Amino acid sequence: MESPVRTEIPSCTPGLGHLIMSPASAKLIDSVLVENAALWPDDRGWFQEIFRLGRGLVQKYPAATTQVSAAVSFPSIIKAFHIHHFQTDVWAPMTGLFQVALVDLRPESPTFGEKNTLYVGEQRPWRILIPPGVAHGYKIVSPGSGVLVYATDRFYDPADEGRIAHDHPALAYDWSTQHK
């Protein structure tokens, strides 16, 4: 199926791109933001606040069009790549371990063609803001399922929902296990 979103796909260097180990990494794709999420564990389990409209990465999201959704993915499943021209996503991986892949497909961006990889989930509860024009996807690398809660600044619009194959040769993203 052809993507309704037209995107220039650069020829990327093969591999994972920059491995992001800190929310303040200087290697983050331009306009991608990452923040730590507070986690409160106790002898009953744990509690984690997901989003507060008007604060954090969703602070500019309009209440009238913000949508919060959840996706469950089974182990080893790859969901990639998505791209939007208008929609901004904020991801909150909740359970499991996600290998998140980002590729900057904005020709005007100073990081055009660069890739980021982030390992996030239960052990690293980060929130990731993904701006329009940055292709995004993930693979569940934990033995159990992964749960992703995400907020978008506008309601689902199929006309803004672009797809690029996870193994597109120009993106050259390496989904294989790296530490064998």
C-alpha positions in Angstrom: 0.0 0.0 0.0 1.4 3.4 -0.9 1.8 6.0 1.8 -0.5 9.0 1.6 2.4 11.1 3.0 5.0 12.1 0.5 8.5 12.1 2.0 12.0 12.5 0.7 14.0 9.5 1.8 17.8 10.1 2.0 20.4 7.5 1.7 21.4 6.8 5.3 24.5 5.2 6.7 23.7 1.6 7.5 23.3 0.7 11.2 21.5 2.1 14.3 22.7 5.7 14.0 23.4 7.5 17.3 22.7 5.4 20.4 21.0 7.8 22.9 21.9 7.1 26.5 20.8 10.3 28.1 17.7 12.6 27.7 20.2 15.5 27.3 22.3 13.8 24.5 23.7 16.2 22.0 23.2 13.5 19.3 19.4 13.7 19.5 17.8 14.5 16.1 16.8 18.2 16.0 13.5 18.9 17.8 13.3 15.4 19.3 12.9 15.8 23.0 13.3 13.2 25.8 12.4 13.4 29.4 12.6 11.1 32.4 9.4 9.9 33.9 9.0 9.6 37.6 8.3 6.1 38.9 7.1 5.4 42.4 7.5 1.7 43.3 6.4 0.2 46.6 5.5 -3.2 48.0 2.3 -3.3 46.0 3.8 -2.5 42.6 4.5 0.8 41.0 2.8 4.0 39.9 3.8 6.3 37.1 2.1 9.4 35.8 1.9 9.4 32.0 0.8 12.9 30.8 -0.5 16.1 32.2 -1.9 18.5 29.6 -0.2 21.8 30.0 3.0 20.3 31.4 6.1 18.4 30.2 6.4 17.3 26.6 2.6 17.7 26.0 2.5 21.2 27.5 1.5 22.7 24.1 -1.0 20.1 23.1 -4.5 21.5 22.6 -7.1 19.8 24.9 -9.7 19.9 22.1 -7.7 17.6 19.8 -5.3 15.7 22.0 -5.7 11.9 21.7 -4.2 9.4 24.1 -3.9 5.8 22.8 -2.2 2.5 23.7 -0.7 -0.2 21.6 0.3 -3.7 22.7 3.0 -5.5 20.7 4.3 -9.0 21.1 8.0 -9.9 21.5 10.2 -9.4 18.4 7.5 -7.5 16.6 8.7 -4.5 14.5 6.3 -1.6 14.0 8.1 0.7 11.6 8.3 3.2 10.1 5.5 5.8 10.5 5.8 9.4 9.5 3.5 12.5 9.8 3.7 15.9 8.2 1.5 17.5 10.9 1.1 15.3 13.9 3.5 15.4 16.9 3.7 12.2 19.0 4.8 11.8 22.6 5.6 8.2 23.4 5.6 6.6 26.9 6.7 3.0 26.7 5.3 1.4 29.8 6.1 -2.3 29.9 8.7 -4.4 28.1 11.8 -3.1 26.4 11.5 -1.1 23.2 14.2 -0.5 20.6 13.0 2.8 19.3 14.3 3.9 15.9 14.1 7.5 14.7 15.1 8.9 11.3 15.1 12.6 10.3 13.4 12.9 6.9 13.1 16.7 7.0 15.3 18.1 4.2 15.5 21.5 5.9 16.6 20.0 9.2 20.3 20.3 10.4 20.1 16.5 11.2 18.5 15.4 7.9 19.3 11.7 7.3 20.5 11.0 10.8 19.2 8.1 12.9 18.8 7.7 16.6 18.2 4.5 18.6 16.8 4.6 22.2 16.2 1.6 24.4 13.3 2.5 26.7 10.6 0.9 28.7 10.2 -0.4 32.3 13.9 0.0 33.2 14.2 3.3 31.4 10.9 5.2 31.7 11.5 8.0 29.2 9.0 10.0 27.3 9.9 10.8 23.7 8.5 13.7 21.7 8.6 12.9 18.0 8.0 15.9 15.7 6.4 15.9 12.2 8.9 14.7 9.5 10.8 12.3 11.8 10.1 8.7 10.8 9.6 6.5 13.9 9.2 2.9 14.8 10.1 0.2 17.3 10.9 -3.4 18.0 10.1 -5.2 21.2 13.3 -6.7 22.4 12.1 -8.0 25.8 10.8 -11.6 26.2 7.3 -10.3 27.0 4.9 -8.0 25.3 5.5 -4.2 25.2 2.8 -1.6 26.0 3.1 1.8 24.5 1.0 4.7 25.6 1.2 7.7 23.4 -0.4 11.2 23.0 -0.8 13.0 19.8 -1.6 16.7 19.3 -4.3 16.0 16.8 -6.9 13.3 16.2 -6.0 10.4 13.9 -6.1 11.4 10.3 -5.3 8.7 7.7 -4.2 11.4 5.2 -1.3 12.3 7.6 -0.4 8.6 8.3 2.6 7.8 6.2 4.3 4.4 6.1 7.8 3.4 5.1 8.9 -0.3 5.1 11.0 -1.2 8.2 13.6 -2.6 5.9 13.7 0.2 3.3 17.2 0.0 1.8 17.7 3.8 1.8 17.1 4.0 5.5 19.4 1.0 6.1 18.2 0.6 9.8 19.7 -2.5 11.4 17.0 -4.3 13.3 19.2 -7.3 14.1 20.4 -8.2 17.6 23.6 -6.2 18.2 25.1 -8.0 21.2 25.0 -11.7 20.2 
